[in-house]
Structures are given as C-alpha cells and as structure tokens.
Amino acid sequence: MDPMYLALSLFRRRNYDKCIDVCTSILDKQPLDQAAWYLKMRALTQRVYVDDLESEDIVNDDFLDDNAVASAPRPGTSLRTAATTIPTTAGLESRPRTATGRPISGVVRPGTQSSRPTSNLGRILTSRAGSVQSARAIRLGTAAMLTQKDGPFIQISRLNLAKYAKNKSLNKALFEYLYYHEGDIRNARELAVLATQACEYKDWWWKVQLAKCYVAMNMIRDAEQQIRSAVRQHHNIESFIRLVRVYLRLDQPLSAIEICKSGLEVFPNDVSITTEMARLYEVLGDSKSSVKYYRSIVIEDAMNTEAIASIGMYHFYNNQPELALRYYRRVMAMGAYSAELYNNIGLCCLYSQQLDITLACFQRALDLATDPTIKADVWYNLSFVAISTGDVALAIRCLNLCLSSDSTHASAFNNLAVLHHKTGKGHLAKAYLTSAKEYQPNLPEPQINLDTLQSNFQ
C-alpha cells in the first residue's frame, strides 16, 4: 500500500499518532515531500486541538487589563454584582456556584485548558514541480524544511510568514499549528495579519482568528472590532458566540444578550446561541428566563445534558425535588456519570423522602469525586442526611470531613458552630462563626448567628 494513502486513511480515521509515524517515515526517505510534511502538521494540530469556545474561565480581575469598567455599575448590567442586584426566590439565592459564578447544575461543561506541547517551528515549503513517485506527484520544498532527527519538527525562527501568508493552501493549516500545537500566539497573530492583508480584508475567517489571538493577548477591544467586521461580511455561529464571549470579558452582559438575540434572528432556534442566552440569564440571576431558554434547547436537542440538568436544578430549588429527580435520572440514563450528578440525585432523594437510596447515591458521589472541593460539598450534604435522622454526632463528623477536604468551606464552619452551640460549646461555636465570616464575608448566616450568640452571652 502506498504510504501516503495509508497516512491519509489514518488521518481520516483520527488515528493521528500512527499517521504522524507514517508521515515521519515518508519524510525520512524524501525530506522534501511537501504533502507528507503538510499532513504531518495537520495531524499534530488535530491531536492537541481543543474547542476554545467552551472555555468558561472569564478573567475579571486582571491587573494587565486596561479596559475601564465602572466600579459601581447599575443593577443588572454587570456580572460582578448580579448575585446581589437581581431579585430571585429564597431558595435560588443560596445555590452553590462555580469559581466563575455559574450555578452548579450537576453536569460540568467541558473545559478547554489543555497543555500544549512546546517545540520549534521550521520553514514551510515552496511549491515546485517534482518527479513522480508511487503514482503521485510529489511537491518538493526547499532545504529549509528539513527536519533534524531528535529535534523540532519545524523551527519558528526560520519562518517567512509574509511569504506563506499568501499561500492559500498552507496558511490556514500553519496558523492552526502555531495557535493550537505550539501555543505561539504572537507569531500566529502576525500570520493572521499578513494573511488578512493578502486577501484584501475579504476573508471573514482570518478576522475571527485574529480576534482569537487578540483575546489571548488581552486586547479585547481590538478583538471586538475584528469580530464585528467578520459578522458584517459573513454570518457564522462561531462569530456570534465569540462576540458574546468578548462582551463577557468586558463585563457587558446586556450587550452580549443583544448579540445573542441578533444571532437567533439569523439562525432561529440554534442550540449553541440559545445555550449562551440561558447561561447569561442564569449568571445574572434571572432563573425564569434561563429555564425558559433551557426548555427550548431540550425541544431542539433532547440529549442536551446541560439543559436537562439545569432544569432539574431549577425545580429542586423551587421545592419540587420529585420533578428534579426525573430530570437527573434522565441525565444518568444518557450515561453522564459524575460526582456532582450523584450528589444532586442524593439530595433529591433526601428531600423527596426516598431515604433507601439516598446514602447509596452519596457513596457513589464520594467514589467518583476527585476534586477536593466537590468531595467537601458531598460531605457537607451528608451532614444534612445525619441531621434529618437526628444524629448530631454523625453530622459533626461529616462537617469535619468536609473541612478536611476544603478548609475554607464557610457554610460548614457555620453549621458546625450551630451544632456545637446546641451541645453547649458556646466558645467553640463563636470561633467557628468567626472563621466562617472571615472566609466568606458575603455569607449572611455567620454574622446573624454571631450577633445572636453574643447577645445570649451578654
């Protein structure tokens, strides 16, 4: 079998490691084979490719950020003050949230933080006529493309970006290689600028890639200009979503919502844009609007685990644990097993009086929990199971195990203080309440309990 045909077949089947090995063997015999070089570069890129649209790490407090944000924004216009300015029901106010401010639904969205291997890039080939080998025309490159054994595949310092930006058959693959595989944002941005100039600013794809580089370099306003220009040229779902993410970085959720609405006018009932709308309203605290969009997502995509889990969370905090349990069981039936999911199912069983399987769900959650923060939340919820059975000693034990996993869990300190106060240990309760207030100043219960405790001592 022709080695090049085998490499192409492996690439189409996403067997990138074997494809790279076959391309390497081809390049060992013919170092100037541009087709094998190009295919190897594509395989290396696809092997480490990540969907950066799913990143939820929005940097709000960056000391290098020169974008001015109002210190006291109007209610409902900032993600930083959404939790305190948007009125919600009593149950929904106390929902636990992720580090980015999004309520925990039981299903974690895929992250995009991935380690990218570091090596050096070399020079791309020029196109020249070559001889015929294995029934195909080999496009030869110059000697600058030669790869050193036990060295980098290509050297970045030897790249003539202005030359290759004009080559439409190589420039996009090279950009993705620089951006995803090498993580070299500056050279990727330079290539995108040169390619945009070479196509006379008529290719929207390059403007979106240039915006990606600007976002990575924290040049948010420049990214906004590039994506808006790309949207005017061509309507694409990715462009709308990236523009939404730009406004989230600028802490302008209302502008992000307007972009989502304009995107839904072009792509009606699109699941990706509708999901962005639901997440925005969820972070802003408008749970009714959020669940409305999540329901429309389920109508379009009945297998969307995020929407189903979010609807289940909404019903749980609206005192409907039996209905929430139906949604979480649906998620589990689709094969989405996680510690958060079993934790939420255990809580639904507890509050719907299905005590026979409550402990089994929490046990499964502890077995699956790898993050200490998640394990601390499971132990914290197990303390409520112990309290519901009247076993105060077991509840204290669970809360201590919670603090052993997360020593800054303010709610656990507060509940420990209440339990110790009931057992007559007032001084220990006061110390726990002080720690809870120190770790989470915005939590109202420690301050209320501390004032009550001090008044009792007086």
C-alpha positions as CSV (number, residue, x, y, z in Angstrom):
1,M,0.0,0.0,0.0
2,D,1.2,3.5,-0.8
3,P,2.4,5.0,2.5
4,M,0.8,8.4,1.6
5,Y,-2.5,6.7,1.0
6,L,-2.2,4.9,4.4
7,A,-1.4,8.2,6.2
8,L,-4.4,9.9,4.7
9,S,-6.6,6.9,5.7
10,L,-5.3,7.1,9.3
11,F,-5.9,10.8,9.4
12,R,-9.5,10.5,8.2
13,R,-10.0,7.8,10.9
14,R,-8.5,10.2,13.5
15,N,-5.6,7.8,14.3
16,Y,-3.3,10.8,14.5
17,D,-0.3,9.1,16.2
18,K,0.1,6.4,13.6
19,C,-0.5,9.0,10.9
20,I,2.4,11.0,12.3
21,D,4.6,7.9,12.4
22,V,3.9,7.1,8.7
23,C,4.5,10.7,7.6
24,T,7.7,10.7,9.5
25,S,8.9,7.6,7.7
26,I,8.0,9.2,4.4
27,L,10.0,12.3,5.3
28,D,12.9,10.2,6.3
29,K,13.1,8.8,2.7
30,Q,12.1,12.0,1.0
31,P,12.7,15.0,3.3
32,L,11.4,17.5,0.7
33,D,8.0,15.8,0.3
34,Q,5.6,18.8,0.9
35,A,2.4,16.7,1.0
36,A,3.8,14.4,3.8
37,W,5.0,17.5,5.6
38,Y,1.6,19.2,5.4
39,L,-0.2,16.1,6.5
40,K,2.1,15.6,9.5
41,M,1.5,19.2,10.5
42,R,-2.3,18.7,10.3
43,A,-2.1,15.5,12.3
44,L,0.0,17.2,15.0
45,T,-2.6,20.0,15.2
46,Q,-5.6,17.8,15.4
47,R,-4.0,15.7,18.1
48,V,-4.0,18.6,20.5
49,Y,-6.9,20.6,19.1
50,V,-9.4,21.9,21.7
51,D,-12.7,23.7,21.4
52,D,-11.9,27.0,22.9
53,L,-15.5,28.1,22.6
54,E,-16.3,26.1,25.6
55,S,-13.9,27.9,27.9
56,E,-15.7,29.4,31.0
57,D,-12.6,31.0,32.5
58,I,-13.6,34.6,32.3
59,V,-10.9,36.8,33.7
60,N,-12.5,39.6,35.7
61,D,-9.6,40.8,37.8
62,D,-6.6,41.1,35.6
63,F,-4.0,43.7,36.6
64,L,-2.9,44.0,33.0
65,D,-6.4,44.8,31.7
66,D,-6.6,48.4,30.6
67,N,-10.4,48.3,29.8
68,A,-12.2,50.7,32.1
69,V,-15.1,49.1,34.0
70,A,-17.5,51.1,36.2
71,S,-16.8,50.4,39.9
72,A,-20.5,50.8,40.8
73,P,-22.5,49.6,37.7
74,R,-26.2,49.9,37.5
75,P,-28.2,46.9,38.7
76,G,-28.5,44.1,36.1
77,T,-25.7,45.5,33.9
78,S,-22.7,43.7,35.4
79,L,-21.8,40.0,36.1
80,R,-20.0,41.0,39.2
81,T,-23.0,42.4,41.0
82,A,-25.6,40.1,39.5
83,A,-25.9,37.9,42.6
84,T,-26.9,40.8,44.8
85,T,-28.8,43.0,42.5
86,I,-31.2,40.6,40.7
87,P,-34.1,39.5,42.8
88,T,-34.6,35.8,43.0
89,T,-36.6,33.4,45.1
90,A,-35.4,32.5,48.5
91,G,-34.3,29.0,47.5
92,L,-32.5,30.1,44.4
93,E,-30.4,32.7,46.2
94,S,-28.4,30.1,48.1
95,R,-27.4,27.9,45.1
96,P,-23.7,26.9,45.1
97,R,-21.7,28.4,42.2
98,T,-18.5,27.6,40.3
99,A,-15.4,29.8,40.5
100,T,-16.7,31.7,37.5
101,G,-20.1,32.5,39.1
102,R,-22.2,29.9,37.3
103,P,-24.6,27.8,39.5
104,I,-23.7,24.2,39.8
105,S,-26.2,22.1,37.9
106,G,-24.7,18.6,38.3
107,V,-23.2,18.5,34.8
108,V,-19.9,20.2,34.2
109,R,-19.4,21.8,30.8
110,P,-16.2,20.6,29.1
111,G,-13.2,22.7,29.9
112,T,-10.5,23.7,27.4
113,Q,-7.4,24.1,29.5
114,S,-5.0,21.7,27.9
115,S,-1.3,21.5,28.0
116,R,0.2,22.2,24.6
117,P,3.5,20.6,23.7
118,T,6.2,23.1,23.1
119,S,8.6,22.8,20.2
120,N,10.0,24.9,17.5
121,L,8.6,25.5,14.0
122,G,10.6,25.4,10.8
123,R,10.1,26.7,7.4
124,I,7.2,25.8,5.1
125,L,7.9,24.5,1.6
126,T,7.7,26.4,-1.7
127,S,5.8,24.7,-4.5
128,R,7.9,23.4,-7.3
129,A,7.4,20.6,-9.8
130,G,8.9,17.3,-8.9
131,S,9.2,13.8,-10.1
132,V,6.6,11.1,-9.9
133,Q,6.8,8.5,-7.1
134,S,4.2,6.0,-6.0
135,A,1.8,7.1,-8.7
136,R,1.5,10.7,-7.3
137,A,3.2,13.9,-8.0
138,I,5.5,14.9,-5.1
139,R,5.6,18.6,-4.4
140,L,9.1,19.4,-3.3
141,G,10.2,22.1,-1.0
142,T,13.5,23.8,-0.3
143,A,16.1,22.6,2.1
144,A,14.8,24.9,4.8
145,M,12.1,22.4,5.6
146,L,14.4,19.6,6.5
147,T,13.7,18.2,10.0
148,Q,16.6,17.4,12.3
149,K,16.4,14.0,14.0
150,D,15.7,14.2,17.7
151,G,14.9,17.9,17.1
152,P,11.9,20.1,16.5
153,F,9.6,19.4,13.6
154,I,9.8,22.9,12.3
155,Q,11.7,26.0,13.6
156,I,9.6,29.1,14.1
157,S,12.5,31.5,13.8
158,R,13.1,30.4,10.2
159,L,9.5,31.0,9.1
160,N,9.0,33.7,6.4
161,L,5.4,34.5,7.4
162,A,4.9,37.2,4.8
163,K,5.7,34.6,2.1
164,Y,3.4,31.8,3.4
165,A,0.5,34.1,4.3
166,K,-0.1,34.4,0.5
167,N,-0.2,30.6,0.0
168,K,-3.9,29.8,0.4
169,S,-3.2,26.0,0.6
170,L,-0.9,26.3,3.6
171,N,-1.6,29.5,5.5
172,K,-4.7,28.3,7.5
173,A,-3.1,25.0,8.4
174,L,0.0,26.8,9.5
175,F,-2.0,29.2,11.6
176,E,-3.8,26.4,13.5
177,Y,-0.4,24.7,14.0
178,L,1.1,27.8,15.5
179,Y,-2.0,28.6,17.6
180,Y,-3.0,25.1,18.9
181,H,0.1,23.0,18.8
182,E,2.9,25.5,19.5
183,G,0.8,27.9,21.5
184,D,2.8,30.7,19.8
185,I,0.1,33.5,19.9
186,R,2.4,36.3,18.7
187,N,3.6,34.5,15.5
188,A,0.0,33.3,14.9
189,R,-1.3,36.8,15.1
190,E,1.4,38.1,12.8
191,L,0.5,35.4,10.2
192,A,-3.2,36.3,10.6
193,V,-2.5,40.0,10.0
194,L,-0.4,39.2,6.9
195,A,-3.0,36.8,5.5
196,T,-5.8,39.3,6.1
197,Q,-3.8,41.9,4.1
198,A,-3.1,39.3,1.4
199,C,-6.8,38.6,0.9
200,E,-7.6,42.3,0.9
201,Y,-9.6,42.0,4.1
202,K,-12.3,40.0,2.3
203,D,-11.9,36.7,4.3
204,W,-14.0,36.6,7.5
205,W,-12.2,33.5,8.7
206,W,-8.9,35.3,9.2
207,K,-10.6,38.1,11.1
208,V,-12.1,35.6,13.6
209,Q,-8.7,34.0,14.0
210,L,-7.1,37.4,14.5
211,A,-9.7,38.1,17.2
212,K,-8.8,34.8,18.9
213,C,-5.2,36.0,19.1
214,Y,-6.2,39.4,20.5
215,V,-8.4,37.8,23.2
216,A,-5.5,35.5,24.2
217,M,-3.3,38.7,24.4
218,N,-6.0,40.5,26.4
219,M,-6.6,43.1,23.6
220,I,-10.3,42.8,24.0
221,R,-11.4,46.0,22.1
222,D,-9.3,45.0,19.1
223,A,-10.9,41.6,19.1
224,E,-14.3,43.2,19.2
225,Q,-13.6,45.2,16.1
226,Q,-12.3,42.2,14.2
227,I,-15.3,40.0,15.0
228,R,-17.8,42.7,14.2
229,S,-16.2,43.2,10.9
230,A,-16.3,39.4,10.3
231,V,-20.1,39.4,11.2
232,R,-20.8,42.1,8.7
233,Q,-19.1,40.1,6.0
234,H,-20.5,36.7,6.8
235,H,-23.0,35.3,9.3
236,N,-21.5,32.4,11.2
237,I,-22.5,30.9,14.5
238,E,-18.9,30.9,15.8
239,S,-18.6,34.6,15.1
240,F,-21.7,35.4,17.2
241,I,-20.6,33.2,20.1
242,R,-17.1,34.7,20.1
243,L,-18.5,38.2,20.1
244,V,-20.6,37.2,23.1
245,R,-17.5,36.0,24.9
246,V,-15.8,39.3,24.2
247,Y,-18.6,41.2,25.9
248,L,-18.4,38.9,28.8
249,R,-14.7,39.7,29.2
250,L,-15.7,43.4,29.1
251,D,-18.4,42.7,31.7
252,Q,-21.2,43.9,29.5
253,P,-23.9,41.1,29.7
254,L,-26.7,43.2,28.2
255,S,-24.6,43.8,25.1
256,A,-23.9,40.0,25.0
257,I,-27.7,39.3,25.2
258,E,-28.3,41.7,22.3
259,I,-25.7,39.8,20.2
260,C,-27.4,36.5,21.1
261,K,-30.8,37.9,20.0
262,S,-29.4,39.2,16.7
263,G,-27.8,35.8,16.2
264,L,-31.1,34.0,16.8
265,E,-32.7,36.2,14.2
266,V,-30.2,34.8,11.6
267,F,-30.1,31.3,13.0
268,P,-33.5,30.6,14.6
269,N,-33.6,28.0,17.4
270,D,-29.9,27.4,17.2
271,V,-28.8,25.4,20.2
272,S,-25.4,27.0,20.6
273,I,-26.7,30.6,20.7
274,T,-29.7,29.6,22.8
275,T,-27.4,28.0,25.3
276,E,-25.4,31.2,25.6
277,M,-28.6,33.1,26.3
278,A,-29.6,30.6,29.0
279,R,-26.2,30.8,30.6
280,L,-26.2,34.6,30.6
281,Y,-29.6,34.8,32.3
282,E,-28.5,32.2,34.8
283,V,-25.4,34.2,35.8
284,L,-27.5,37.4,36.0
285,G,-29.9,35.6,38.4
286,D,-32.9,35.6,36.1
287,S,-33.8,32.0,36.7
288,K,-37.2,32.1,35.0
289,S,-35.8,33.4,31.7
290,S,-32.9,31.0,31.9
291,V,-35.0,27.9,32.3
292,K,-37.3,29.2,29.5
293,Y,-34.3,29.0,27.1
294,Y,-33.2,25.7,28.5
295,R,-36.6,24.3,27.8
296,S,-36.4,25.5,24.2
297,I,-33.0,23.8,24.0
298,V,-34.4,20.5,25.1
299,I,-37.1,20.8,22.4
300,E,-34.4,21.1,19.7
301,D,-31.9,18.7,21.3
302,A,-33.4,16.1,23.7
303,M,-30.0,14.8,24.5
304,N,-28.5,18.1,25.8
305,T,-27.4,17.1,29.3
306,E,-26.6,20.7,30.4
307,A,-30.1,21.9,29.7
308,I,-31.8,18.9,31.4
309,A,-29.6,19.2,34.5
310,S,-30.2,23.0,34.7
311,I,-34.0,22.5,34.5
312,G,-33.7,19.8,37.2
313,M,-31.7,22.3,39.4
314,Y,-34.4,24.9,38.9
315,H,-37.2,22.6,40.1
316,F,-35.1,21.4,43.1
317,Y,-34.7,25.0,44.4
318,N,-38.3,25.6,43.8
319,N,-39.3,22.9,46.3
320,Q,-40.0,20.3,43.6
321,P,-37.4,17.5,44.4
322,E,-39.6,14.8,42.8
323,L,-39.7,16.6,39.5
324,A,-36.0,17.5,39.7
325,L,-35.2,13.8,40.3
326,R,-36.9,12.9,37.0
327,Y,-34.6,15.2,35.1
328,Y,-31.4,14.0,36.8
329,R,-32.4,10.4,36.3
330,R,-32.8,11.2,32.6
331,V,-29.2,12.6,32.5
332,M,-27.9,9.5,34.3
333,A,-29.8,7.3,31.8
334,M,-27.8,9.0,29.0
335,G,-24.5,7.9,30.5
336,A,-23.4,11.1,32.1
337,Y,-21.9,9.8,35.4
338,S,-20.2,12.4,37.7
339,A,-19.9,13.1,41.4
340,E,-22.0,16.2,41.0
341,L,-24.8,14.3,39.4
342,Y,-24.9,11.6,42.1
343,N,-24.7,14.3,44.7
344,N,-27.7,16.1,43.3
345,I,-29.7,12.8,42.9
346,G,-28.9,12.1,46.6
347,L,-30.3,15.4,47.7
348,C,-33.4,15.0,45.6
349,C,-34.0,11.5,47.2
350,L,-33.4,13.0,50.6
351,Y,-36.0,15.8,50.2
352,S,-38.5,13.5,48.4
353,Q,-38.3,11.0,51.3
354,Q,-36.7,8.3,49.3
355,L,-34.2,7.5,52.1
356,D,-33.5,4.0,50.9
357,I,-31.2,5.1,48.1
358,T,-30.0,8.4,49.5
359,L,-26.9,7.0,51.1
360,A,-26.1,4.9,48.1
361,C,-26.1,7.9,45.9
362,F,-23.8,9.9,48.2
363,Q,-21.5,6.9,48.5
364,R,-21.2,6.8,44.7
365,A,-20.6,10.5,44.6
366,L,-17.7,10.1,47.1
367,D,-16.2,7.3,45.0
368,L,-16.3,9.5,41.8
369,A,-15.2,12.7,43.4
370,T,-11.6,13.6,42.6
371,D,-11.7,17.3,43.2
372,P,-11.3,18.1,46.9
373,T,-13.9,20.9,46.6
374,I,-16.5,18.5,45.2
375,K,-15.7,16.0,47.9
376,A,-16.2,18.7,50.5
377,D,-19.6,19.5,49.1
378,V,-20.6,15.9,49.3
379,W,-19.6,15.6,52.9
380,Y,-21.4,18.8,53.6
381,N,-24.6,17.4,52.1
382,L,-24.2,14.2,54.0
383,S,-24.3,16.2,57.2
384,F,-27.9,17.1,56.3
385,V,-28.7,13.4,56.0
386,A,-27.4,12.9,59.5
387,I,-29.3,15.9,60.8
388,S,-32.5,14.6,59.3
389,T,-32.1,11.4,61.2
390,G,-31.3,13.2,64.4
391,D,-27.7,12.0,64.7
392,V,-25.8,15.2,65.7
393,A,-22.5,13.4,66.3
394,L,-22.5,12.0,62.8
395,A,-23.4,15.4,61.4
396,I,-20.4,17.0,63.2
397,R,-18.2,14.2,61.9
398,C,-19.4,14.8,58.3
399,L,-18.7,18.5,58.6
400,N,-15.2,17.9,60.0
401,L,-14.5,15.6,57.0
402,C,-15.8,18.4,54.8
403,L,-13.3,20.9,56.3
404,S,-10.5,18.3,55.9
405,S,-11.1,18.4,52.1
406,D,-11.8,22.2,51.9
407,S,-10.5,24.2,54.9
408,T,-12.2,27.4,53.6
409,H,-15.8,26.0,53.5
410,A,-17.7,28.8,55.2
411,S,-21.0,27.1,55.3
412,A,-19.5,24.1,57.0
413,F,-18.0,26.3,59.7
414,N,-21.4,28.0,60.2
415,N,-23.2,24.7,60.6
416,L,-20.6,23.3,62.9
417,A,-21.0,26.4,65.1
418,V,-24.7,25.8,65.3
419,L,-24.3,22.2,66.2
420,H,-21.7,22.9,68.9
421,H,-23.9,25.6,70.3
422,K,-26.7,23.1,70.7
423,T,-24.3,20.8,72.6
424,G,-23.4,23.6,74.9
425,K,-20.0,24.5,73.5
426,G,-20.6,28.3,73.0
427,H,-16.9,29.4,72.8
428,L,-16.1,26.8,70.2
429,A,-19.2,27.9,68.2
430,K,-18.0,31.5,68.3
431,A,-14.6,30.6,66.9
432,Y,-16.3,28.7,64.1
433,L,-18.5,31.6,63.2
434,T,-15.6,34.0,63.2
435,S,-13.8,31.7,60.7
436,A,-16.9,31.4,58.5
437,K,-17.2,35.2,58.4
438,E,-13.5,35.5,57.6
439,Y,-13.6,33.0,54.7
440,Q,-16.8,34.3,53.1
441,P,-17.8,37.8,54.2
442,N,-20.8,37.9,52.0
443,L,-22.5,35.0,53.7
444,P,-25.2,36.5,56.0
445,E,-25.8,33.5,58.3
446,P,-22.4,33.6,60.2
447,Q,-22.9,37.3,61.1
448,I,-26.5,36.7,62.2
449,N,-25.6,33.7,64.3
450,L,-22.6,35.6,65.8
451,D,-24.8,38.5,66.8
452,T,-27.3,36.1,68.4
453,L,-24.6,34.3,70.2
454,Q,-23.1,37.5,71.6
455,S,-26.4,38.7,72.8
456,N,-27.0,35.4,74.6
457,F,-23.7,35.7,76.3
458,Q,-24.5,39.2,77.5
